[in-house]
Structure formats: structure tokens, C-alpha cells
Amino acid sequence: MNYLEQIKHQAEQTFGNKEKADAWLNQPKKLSVTERLWSLHARLKDTYWSGMSLSE
């Protein structure tokens, strides 16, 4: 899997569907591949932690 495929795959996992992922990916941003991967990583981490409660 190349970087672009990896970004698309992670975006679909992060946003839950292809349409939202495509909308995010097609935003007029001037980010490198690495910056996009880190951005997705941060979103995934935030999504994971926001679903956790202190009692878990």
C-alpha cells in the first residue's frame, strides 16, 4: 500500500465513511503526505480517547 492509499484508508476509518473521508482529503490544504498522516493519527487518537470514560 503506498502513502496515498494509506491516507485514504485511514481517513475512511477516522471519518466512518468514504464520502466524509473524500471531503476531508479534497480540502484545499497544502499539507505533505507526512503531515496528513499525523493529522489523521491525531484525529484517531482524539476519537479513541473521547469514547473512553474515567471508569473504564
N, C-alpha and C positions, 0 to 999 in steps of 0.2 A: 504494500500500500504506500503510495507516495504521499508527500506532505499535503497536497490539496485534497486528496481523498480522505486523509486522516482528519483534516479540519472539517470537511463536510460531515463525516461520520460523527465526530464529537459534537458538532453543532446540532445534529439531529437528536443525539442523546440528551444534550443540555436543554433544548427547547421542546422536546417531546414530539415534534412533528417536522416534516420536511419543509412545509410552507414557511413556518416561523424561522427555521434554520436558513432557508434561502433568502428571506428578507434581511436577516442579520448579516449574512455573508455578502449580500449585494449592496450594503450601505456604502456610500462614498467615503470610505476610510482609507487613509494612507498608512496602513499597518503592514509590517513584514509578516511573513509566514510565522515566524517565531513569536511575534507579538500577538498574533491572532490565537495561536495555541495557548499562550499564557493567559490571554483574556478568557478563553473557554475554560481553562483549568480553574481560574478564579471563580467563574460562574458556577461550575460544577461543585466546587468546594462550598460556596455560599449556599447553594441549593441543598447540599447534603446536611450542612450544619443547621440550616433554618428548619429542617424537618425533625431535628433531634430536640428532645426536651431534657431538662436537667435531671429528671428522674430515671432516665434510661441508662 
